[in-house]
Amino acid sequence: MSPPRQAHLVQLHAAGEDTIAKLAKLFEASRSTLYRLRERAAAATSTWNPG
């Protein structure tokens, strides 16, 4: 899946309009793939604060 398509998928899920299951069907990807993308996106946007 291309990076722009991944970003679009994450945006749709973050907006709360679609479930993982619905997006998996729409994007023709497994639910586990979508969960991984969501986790990567969350990790990329979080900041690490060691203390």
SVG drawing of the C-alpha trace seen along z (x, -y; Angstrom):
<svg xmlns="http://www.w3.org/2000/svg" viewBox="-19 -15 34 25">
<polyline fill="none" stroke="black" stroke-width="0.4" points="0.0,0.0 1.4,-3.4 2.3,-5.9 -0.4,-8.4 -3.0,-5.6 -1.8,-4.7 -2.1,-8.3 -5.6,-8.5 -6.6,-5.4 -5.3,-6.6 -7.1,-9.9 -10.4,-8.2 -10.0,-6.0 -8.9,-9.0 -12.0,-10.9 -14.1,-8.2 -16.3,-7.8 -15.3,-4.2 -14.4,-1.1 -11.3,1.0 -13.4,3.7 -15.1,1.4 -11.8,-0.2 -10.2,3.2 -12.9,4.1 -12.7,0.7 -8.9,0.7 -8.8,4.5 -6.3,5.1 -6.4,7.2 -7.5,5.8 -4.1,6.7 -2.5,4.5 -4.7,1.6 -4.0,2.0 -0.3,2.0 -0.6,-1.2 -2.6,-2.8 0.1,-1.9 2.9,-3.2 1.0,-6.5 0.5,-6.9 4.1,-6.2 5.2,-8.7 3.1,-11.5 3.9,-10.9 6.9,-12.6 9.2,-10.7 9.8,-12.5 12.4,-10.6 11.6,-12.4"/>
</svg>
